[in-house]
Amino acid sequence: MNSAYLASGPTEAGDMTGAGAEDDIPLGERKTVTDFCYLLDKSKQLFNGLRDLPQYGHKQWQSYFGRTFDVYTKLWKFQQQHSRQVLDNRYGLKRWQIGEVASKIGQLYYHYYLRTSETSYLNEAFSFYSAIRQRSYYYQVNKEDRPELVVKKLRYYARYIVVCLLLNKMDLVKVLVKELSEEIEDYTQRFNTEDQLEWNLVLQEVAAFVEADPVVVLNDENTVVFTSNRLQEGGVPQLEQGMVVGQLTLADALIIGNCNNQVKFSELTIDMFRILQALEREPVNLATTTSKPGTLEPSEKPAKRENPHKYLLYKPTFSQLYTFLSASFKELPANSVLLVYLSATGVFPTGRLDYEGPYDFGGVLTNTNRDVVNGETVQKRNQAQKEMHCLHPGDLFPFTRKPLFVIVDSSNSTAYKNFTNLFGQPLVCLLSPTVYPKSMQDQSQRGSLFTLFLYCPLLAFLSVCGLSSLRQGLWEKAEEFLHKVYRDIGQMITRSQAIDQAFLQFYGDEFLRLLLIRFVFCSATLRLHKLFRESRSFPESYPQLPKQDTVESSLLQKHVLELAAMLDVRSLFWDGTLDVNY
């Protein structure tokens, strides 16, 4: 996420200037100031060097991050010990400058979360950002006639909002957005700046992001209840004793987004945001995993990685995507899986060919190069040539040398039906519908229905039934019922005699198990829904699932209709026993 309003350049931590004549400072206090200046300069140097680290690969950055954390730990503790006695009086240390150090530490934890995918570091970032606000470190900034200091404060708010979004603290997000709006209004009125439109766009993006969920859950006081959809303890059906499944573990995931009209904040589309959380565990206890500001080590470091490592790639070029794919492939541990999630515009083949190879079915567009001509947006491409940034199924063939799990949410997802498993390794592709009923198309800006099913099946079920709100008690009852449905779907997958072994190879991993179960539930729901009548409106997979054992199972159809009856939307679905031509 590298948008301008989240950028942190070399100027952000370099505004402190000495106060008083050096000769007037006693020797001991002079040493304190000298040591502080050294730590401050060293911290700036290391922080600014983070941008030079490769964005891909796990090993290159770990030692550098460790050194940076160490210096910031010393700097934070140093200013705590000496700020009142010496630094305030002799150095002229101001509260916003302390806040700037705390903000940098929050950024470090946030970037560490992005690198490791461990939510404990996200909680640490929240702890520091929260302290900045509670202690009003930036309060005096508005009284100084320096617009660059106000920009520091605005960027802090933007980063804080991103962290709160990822932690599903939506009530706090709304408060922060209101405060940010007031800060932006004050900033634009006081200074004649050129970035007013950019900051107003920030407000519009985050407001749309918060309102993206199609359904709200209401408690008895008619207050919206926000629920987390990360993997929770007991949230996935357990393996039955004696069940023969693979021992593979999801280690890396590339999450790619390029949907131009979809809600986004920073460089995170709503689809990317949802699948990101579907690949993370809920922290065991938020109250005990976060540290107090000043404690730079997470209080509970996980004994082993709890979540797969993830790369978030917003509109990557083909070369960028291939670089990240290659790095993940290279560092993938033994008995591990690489997941590739694509939420992007479809690219379709033009004309008919005598021979249809892996590059002749089109693919998905990961980056859209556009230019403005006479006020109109024109895509830079020669229609007679293949799109440069289209990811074709054949582009992924080299990476099938290791276990590969692909999810394609696109208008041309079916291009990946024509996959070829050249190396005999486990390979599964889950493919979205390519056509939706018009009423569903109108909701596409708020995210894809297919990804919504993979993220939160109940939310998607309610959305496809046209419900916009639900009482908390009924939501919890429906969720409890779905847990039973998931167990039954799991048994359908593992007990089927006709299922491809690739599905069973991936079923041992809890994240992939839940994705497979949710995929089957999505397929069964859409097949029974009266609005979904075209075969193109149903999800597909490579290899194909045995329909009678899974997505068209009479037991699963019964469950779907029971859930519909529970929610009083039974009339929207066909009778499960009806023989419908797809």
C-alpha positions in Angstrom: 0.0 0.0 0.0 2.1 2.8 -1.3 -0.4 5.6 -2.0 0.9 9.2 -1.6 -1.0 9.9 1.5 0.6 6.8 3.2 4.1 7.6 2.0 6.8 8.3 4.5 9.8 10.0 2.9 13.1 11.1 4.4 11.7 14.5 5.4 9.1 13.0 7.8 11.5 12.4 10.7 14.1 15.0 10.1 12.6 18.2 11.5 14.1 18.3 15.0 16.6 21.1 15.6 18.8 21.8 18.5 18.0 24.5 21.0 20.4 26.7 23.0 24.1 27.2 22.8 26.2 24.1 23.2 28.6 25.8 25.6 25.8 26.4 28.1 25.0 22.7 28.4 26.6 20.8 31.3 28.8 17.8 30.1 26.4 15.1 31.3 23.4 16.7 29.6 25.4 17.4 26.5 26.2 13.6 26.3 22.5 12.9 26.7 21.6 15.2 23.8 24.5 13.7 21.7 23.3 10.1 22.4 19.7 11.1 21.5 20.8 12.8 18.3 22.8 9.7 17.3 19.8 7.3 17.9 17.5 9.7 16.1 19.8 9.9 13.0 20.4 6.2 13.1 16.7 5.5 13.3 16.0 7.8 10.3 18.7 6.2 8.3 17.4 2.7 8.9 13.8 3.6 8.4 14.5 5.3 5.1 16.5 2.3 4.1 13.4 0.1 4.3 12.2 1.3 0.9 15.4 -0.1 -0.6 14.7 -3.7 0.6 13.2 -6.1 -2.0 9.4 -6.4 -1.6 9.5 -10.1 -2.3 11.3 -12.9 -0.5 11.4 -13.6 3.2 15.0 -13.8 4.1 16.5 -10.6 2.8 14.6 -8.2 5.2 14.6 -10.0 8.5 18.0 -9.0 9.8 17.4 -5.4 8.6 14.1 -5.2 10.3 15.7 -6.6 13.5 18.3 -3.8 13.5 15.7 -1.2 12.9 13.5 -2.4 15.7 16.5 -2.5 18.0 17.4 1.2 17.4 13.8 2.3 17.7 13.4 0.4 21.0 16.4 2.2 22.3 15.2 5.6 21.0 11.8 5.2 22.5 13.0 4.2 25.9 15.7 6.9 25.8 13.2 9.7 25.2 11.0 8.3 28.0 13.9 8.4 30.5 15.3 11.8 29.5 12.6 13.9 27.9 11.5 15.7 31.0 14.9 16.2 32.6 17.0 17.1 29.6 15.6 16.7 26.1 12.6 19.1 26.6 14.8 21.8 28.1 18.1 21.4 26.2 17.0 19.9 22.9 13.6 21.5 22.5 11.8 18.2 22.1 8.2 18.7 21.3 5.2 16.4 21.8 4.6 16.0 18.0 8.2 14.9 17.7 7.6 12.1 20.3 4.4 11.3 18.3 6.5 11.0 15.2 8.7 8.4 16.8 5.6 6.5 18.0 4.2 6.7 14.5 7.3 5.3 12.9 7.2 2.4 15.4 3.5 1.8 14.4 4.6 1.8 10.7 7.3 -0.7 11.5 4.9 -3.1 13.1 2.4 -2.6 10.3 5.1 -3.4 7.6 6.2 -6.4 9.8 2.6 -7.6 9.7 2.6 -7.3 5.9 5.8 -9.3 5.7 4.8 -12.0 8.1 1.0 -12.0 8.0 0.9 -12.4 11.8 -1.9 -10.3 13.3 -0.1 -9.9 16.6 2.1 -7.3 14.9 -1.0 -5.6 13.5 -2.2 -5.3 17.1 1.1 -3.8 18.1 0.7 -1.2 15.4 -2.7 -0.4 16.7 -1.4 0.0 20.2 1.1 2.7 19.2 -1.3 4.5 16.9 -3.9 4.5 19.6 -1.5 5.9 22.1 -0.7 8.8 19.8 -4.3 9.8 19.7 -5.0 9.2 23.4 -2.0 11.3 24.5 -2.6 14.0 21.9 0.9 14.0 20.6 -0.1 15.8 17.5 -2.4 18.3 19.2 -0.1 21.3 19.0 0.7 20.8 15.3 -2.3 22.8 14.2 -1.0 25.9 16.0 2.2 26.0 14.0 2.4 27.7 10.6 4.0 24.7 8.9 1.8 22.7 6.5 4.3 19.8 6.3 3.6 19.1 10.0 -0.1 19.0 9.4 0.5 16.5 6.6 2.3 14.3 9.1 -0.8 14.3 11.2 -3.1 13.5 8.2 -0.9 10.6 7.1 -0.9 9.3 10.7 -4.7 9.3 10.6 -4.7 7.5 7.2 -2.4 4.8 8.5 -4.3 4.4 11.7 -7.5 3.9 9.7 -5.9 1.2 7.5 -4.9 -0.7 10.7 -8.4 -0.4 12.2 -10.0 -1.6 9.0 -7.8 -4.7 9.0 -8.7 -5.3 12.7 -12.4 -4.8 11.9 -12.7 -1.9 14.4 -15.3 -0.3 12.2 -16.9 1.8 15.0 -13.5 3.4 15.6 -12.9 3.8 11.9 -16.0 6.0 11.7 -14.8 8.2 14.5 -11.4 8.5 12.9 -12.9 9.4 9.5 -14.9 12.2 11.2 -11.8 13.5 12.9 -9.7 13.2 9.7 -12.4 15.1 7.8 -12.3 18.0 10.3 -8.5 18.0 10.1 -8.5 18.1 6.3 -11.0 21.0 6.3 -8.9 23.0 8.8 -5.7 22.2 6.7 -7.2 23.3 3.4 -8.6 26.5 4.9 -5.4 27.5 6.5 -3.0 26.7 3.7 -3.4 27.1 0.0 -2.4 23.6 -0.9 -2.6 21.5 -4.1 -3.5 18.2 -2.4 -7.0 19.0 -1.3 -8.6 16.8 -3.9 -6.3 13.9 -3.0 -7.3 14.1 0.7 -11.0 14.4 -0.1 -10.5 11.2 -2.2 -9.1 9.5 0.9 -12.3 10.3 2.8 -14.5 9.1 -0.1 -12.6 5.8 -0.4 -12.7 4.9 3.3 -16.3 5.8 3.6 -17.2 3.6 0.6 -15.0 0.8 2.1 -16.8 0.9 5.4 -20.2 0.7 3.7 -19.2 -2.1 1.3 -20.8 -5.0 3.2 -24.2 -5.6 1.6 -25.8 -6.7 4.8 -25.7 -5.3 8.4 -26.3 -7.3 11.6 -28.3 -5.4 14.2 -28.6 -6.0 17.9 -31.6 -5.3 20.1 -30.8 -1.6 20.2 -30.7 -1.4 16.4 -26.9 -0.8 16.6 -24.8 -2.4 13.9 -22.7 -5.3 15.1 -19.4 -5.9 13.3 -18.2 -9.5 13.1 -14.7 -10.8 12.2 -14.4 -13.3 9.5 -10.9 -14.5 10.2 -10.5 -18.2 10.9 -11.6 -18.8 14.5 -10.9 -21.7 16.9 -13.4 -24.4 16.0 -14.5 -22.6 12.9 -13.4 -25.3 10.5 -14.6 -29.0 10.5 -12.1 -31.2 12.0 -10.6 -34.2 10.2 -12.3 -37.5 11.1 -10.2 -40.2 12.6 -8.8 -42.4 9.8 -9.5 -39.8 7.1 -6.8 -40.0 4.5 -5.9 -36.5 3.3 -2.7 -34.7 2.3 -0.3 -33.2 4.7 0.3 -30.1 2.7 0.4 -26.7 4.4 -0.6 -23.3 2.8 2.6 -21.3 3.1 2.4 -18.4 0.6 -0.4 -16.5 -1.1 -0.4 -13.9 -3.8 -3.4 -11.7 -3.7 -3.9 -9.8 -7.0 -6.5 -7.1 -7.6 -7.3 -5.2 -10.7 -11.0 -4.3 -10.8 -11.3 -0.7 -11.8 -14.8 0.0 -10.5 -14.4 -1.8 -7.2 -14.4 -0.1 -3.9 -10.8 0.3 -2.6 -8.8 2.1 0.1 -5.1 2.8 -0.5 -4.0 -0.1 -2.7 -6.4 -2.6 -1.3 -9.7 -3.5 -3.1 -12.6 -4.9 -1.2 -12.1 -8.3 -2.8 -8.4 -8.3 -1.8 -9.4 -7.2 1.8 -11.9 -10.0 2.1 -9.7 -12.8 0.8 -6.8 -11.5 2.9 -8.9 -12.0 6.1 -10.1 -15.4 4.9 -6.4 -16.5 5.0 -5.7 -15.4 8.5 -6.5 -16.7 12.0 -8.3 -14.7 14.6 -5.8 -13.7 17.4 -6.5 -15.9 20.4 -6.9 -12.9 22.8 -6.6 -9.4 21.6 -6.4 -8.1 25.2 -3.2 -10.0 26.0 -1.4 -10.0 22.6 -1.0 -6.2 22.4 1.7 -4.4 24.2 1.7 -1.0 25.9 3.6 1.7 24.0 7.2 1.5 25.0 7.3 -2.3 24.8 8.5 -3.0 21.4 8.4 -6.8 21.5 5.0 -8.5 21.0 4.0 -10.0 24.3 3.2 -13.3 22.7 5.3 -14.3 19.8 3.8 -17.3 17.9 5.8 -20.4 18.3 5.3 -21.1 14.6 3.8 -19.1 11.8 0.0 -19.1 12.3 -0.9 -17.6 8.9 0.4 -18.1 5.3 2.7 -15.3 4.1 0.8 -13.0 1.7 1.8 -10.6 -1.0 -0.8 -7.9 -1.8 -0.4 -6.8 -5.4 -2.6 -4.1 -6.7 -2.6 -3.7 -10.5 0.8 -5.4 -10.9 2.5 -5.4 -14.3 3.2 -8.8 -15.8 6.9 -8.5 -14.9 6.1 -7.5 -11.3 3.7 -10.4 -10.9 6.1 -12.9 -12.4 8.9 -11.6 -10.1 6.7 -12.2 -7.0 5.6 -15.6 -8.3 9.1 -16.7 -8.9 10.3 -15.5 -5.4 7.4 -17.4 -3.7 8.0 -20.5 -5.8 11.8 -20.4 -5.0 11.3 -20.1 -1.2 8.3 -22.4 -0.9 9.1 -25.0 1.8 8.7 -28.7 1.3 5.2 -30.1 1.6 3.8 -26.5 1.1 1.3 -24.9 -1.1 1.4 -21.7 -3.1 -2.0 -20.0 -3.5 -2.7 -17.5 -6.3 -5.9 -15.3 -6.0 -6.9 -13.3 -9.0 -9.6 -10.6 -8.9 -9.4 -9.0 -12.2 -11.0 -8.0 -15.5 -11.3 -10.8 -18.1 -9.4 -10.7 -21.4 -11.1 -12.7 -24.1 -9.6 -14.3 -27.2 -10.4 -12.7 -30.6 -11.3 -14.8 -33.6 -11.2 -18.5 -34.1 -8.1 -20.6 -34.3 -7.4 -24.0 -35.8 -5.3 -24.8 -32.7 -6.3 -23.8 -29.2 -3.3 -23.7 -26.9 -2.9 -22.5 -23.3 -2.6 -18.9 -24.5 -5.6 -19.0 -26.8 -8.4 -18.9 -24.2 -7.5 -15.4 -22.9 -7.0 -14.8 -19.2 -7.3 -12.0 -16.7 -5.8 -8.5 -16.9 -3.6 -7.7 -13.9 -2.7 -4.2 -15.0 -4.6 -1.7 -17.1 -2.4 0.9 -18.9 -4.6 3.8 -19.8 -4.1 7.2 -21.3 -6.3 10.3 -21.6 -7.0 11.6 -25.1 -9.3 14.6 -25.6 -10.7 14.0 -22.1 -11.6 10.4 -22.7 -9.8 7.4 -21.2 -8.3 5.2 -23.8 -6.6 1.9 -23.1 -3.1 1.6 -24.6 -3.3 -1.6 -26.6 -3.2 -2.8 -30.1 -6.4 -4.8 -30.6 -4.6 -7.1 -33.0 -2.1 -8.1 -30.3 -2.4 -10.0 -27.1 -2.7 -7.9 -24.0 0.8 -7.6 -22.5 -0.4 -7.7 -18.8 -2.9 -10.6 -19.3 -2.1 -13.6 -17.1 -2.9 -16.6 -19.2 -3.3 -20.1 -17.8 -0.1 -21.1 -19.6 1.8 -18.4 -17.6 1.3 -20.5 -14.5 2.4 -23.8 -16.0 6.0 -23.5 -14.7 4.8 -23.1 -11.2 2.8 -26.3 -11.2 6.1 -28.1 -10.4 5.0 -27.5 -6.8 1.5 -27.8 -5.2 -0.6 -24.9 -6.6 -4.0 -23.6 -5.5 -5.6 -21.0 -7.8 -8.7 -18.9 -7.3 -9.9 -16.8 -10.2 -12.7 -14.2 -9.8 -13.2 -12.8 -13.2 -15.5 -12.5 -16.2 -13.1 -14.8 -18.0 -12.4 -17.2 -15.1 -13.3 -20.2 -17.4 -10.1 -19.7 -19.3 -8.5 -21.6 -16.4 -10.7 -24.6 -17.0 -8.3 -25.4 -19.8 -5.4 -25.9 -17.4 -2.9 -28.8 -17.9 -1.2 -30.5 -15.0 2.2 -31.2 -16.6 4.1 -32.3 -13.5 1.7 -34.4 -11.5 1.7 -32.2 -8.4 -1.6 -31.3 -6.7 -3.4 -28.6 -8.6 -6.8 -27.1 -8.1 -8.5 -24.0 -9.6 -11.7 -22.5 -8.1 -13.4 -20.4 -10.8 -16.1 -17.7 -10.3 -19.3 -17.4 -12.4 -18.7 -15.4 -15.5 -22.3 -14.0 -15.7 -24.5 -12.7 -12.9 -28.2 -11.7 -13.0 -28.6 -8.0 -13.5 -29.6 -7.3 -9.9 -26.3 -8.8 -8.8 -24.3 -6.9 -11.4 -25.5 -3.7 -9.8 -23.7 -4.6 -6.6 -20.3 -5.4 -8.3 -18.8 -2.1 -7.1 -19.1 -3.4 -3.5 -17.2 -6.5 -4.3 -17.7 -9.8 -6.1 -20.4 -12.2 -4.9 -18.0 -15.2 -5.5 -15.3 -13.8 -3.2 -18.0 -12.8 -0.7 -19.0 -16.5 -0.5 -15.4 -17.5 0.1 -15.0 -14.8 2.8 -18.4 -15.1 4.6 -20.9 -17.5 3.1 -23.8 -16.2 5.3 -23.2 -12.6 4.3 -23.2 -13.7 0.6 -26.3 -15.9 1.1 -28.2 -12.9 2.6 -27.0 -10.7 -0.2 -28.1 -13.0 -3.0 -31.5 -13.1 -1.3 -31.8 -9.4 -1.3 -31.7 -9.0 2.5 -30.0 -5.8 3.7 -30.2 -6.4 7.5 -30.6 -9.2 10.0 -31.1 -9.5 13.7 -28.1 -10.6 15.7 -30.0 -13.5 17.3 -31.0 -14.9 13.9 -27.5 -14.3 12.5 -26.0 -16.4 15.3 -28.7 -19.1 14.8 -27.9 -19.3 11.0 -24.1 -19.3 11.7 -24.6 -22.3 14.0 -26.7 -24.1 11.4 -24.0 -23.4 8.8 -21.3 -25.1 10.9 -23.4 -28.3 10.7 -23.7 -27.8 6.9 -19.9 -27.4 6.7 -19.3 -30.7 8.5 -21.6 -32.5 6.0 -19.9 -30.9 3.0 -16.6 -32.0 4.4 -17.8 -35.6 4.6 -19.1 -35.3 1.0 -15.7 -34.3 -0.2 -13.7 -36.9 1.7 -16.1 -39.8 1.3 -16.7 -39.4 -2.5 -15.3 -42.3 -4.5 -15.2 -40.1 -7.7 -13.4 -37.0 -6.4 -10.0 -36.1 -7.9 -7.2 -36.7 -5.4 -6.0 -33.2 -5.7 -8.9 -31.9 -3.6 -8.0 -34.4 -0.9 -4.3 -33.4 -1.0 -5.3 -29.8 -0.1 -8.0 -30.8 2.3 -5.5 -31.3 5.2 -4.8 -27.6 5.4 -7.4 -25.7 7.5 -7.5 -22.6 5.3 -7.8 -24.6 2.0 -10.3 -26.9 3.6 -12.6 -24.0 4.5 -12.2 -22.5 1.0 -13.2 -25.8 -0.6 -16.2 -26.2 1.7 -17.4 -22.6 1.1 -16.9 -23.1 -2.7 -19.2 -26.1 -2.6 -21.8 -24.3 -0.6 -21.7 -21.3 -3.0 -22.1 -23.6 -6.0 -25.1 -25.4 -4.4 -26.8 -22.1 -3.4 -26.5 -20.6 -6.8 -27.7 -23.7 -8.6 -30.9 -23.6 -6.5 -31.5 -19.9 -6.7 -34.2 -19.0 -9.2 -32.3 -15.9 -10.6 -29.3 -18.0 -11.6 -30.4 -19.9 -14.7 -27.4 -19.9 -17.0 -24.6 -22.4 -16.6 -22.2 -19.5 -16.8 -23.7 -18.2 -13.6 -22.4 -21.2 -11.6 -18.8 -21.6 -10.2 -16.6 -24.2 -11.8 -13.4 -25.9 -10.9 -10.4 -27.7 -12.3 -10.5 -30.6 -11.9 -14.2 -30.9 -11.9 -16.0 -31.9 -8.7 -18.3 -34.9 -8.9 -21.6 -32.9 -8.9 -23.9 -35.6 -7.5 -21.6 -36.2 -4.6 -21.1 -32.5 -3.8 -22.7 -29.4 -5.3 -25.9 -31.2 -6.4 -26.1 -33.5 -3.4 -29.7 -34.0 -2.2 -28.5 -33.6 1.4 -26.8 -30.3 0.6 -29.8 -29.0 -1.4 -32.0 -29.8 1.7 -29.6 -27.8 3.9 -29.8 -24.8 1.5 -33.6 -24.8 1.5 -33.6 -25.2 5.3 -31.4 -22.1 5.6 -33.6 -20.2 3.2 -36.7 -21.1 5.3 -35.0 -20.0 8.5 -34.4 -16.6 6.9 -37.9 -16.5 5.4 -36.6 -16.4 1.7 -37.6 -20.0 0.7 -39.7 -18.7 -2.3 -36.4 -17.5 -4.0 -35.2 -21.1 -4.5 -36.3 -24.1 -6.5 -37.4 -27.3 -4.8 -34.2 -29.3 -4.5 -35.9 -32.4 -6.0 -36.8 -30.5 -9.2 -34.8 -31.6 -12.2 -33.6 -28.4 -13.8 -31.8 -28.2 -17.1 -28.6 -26.1 -16.6 
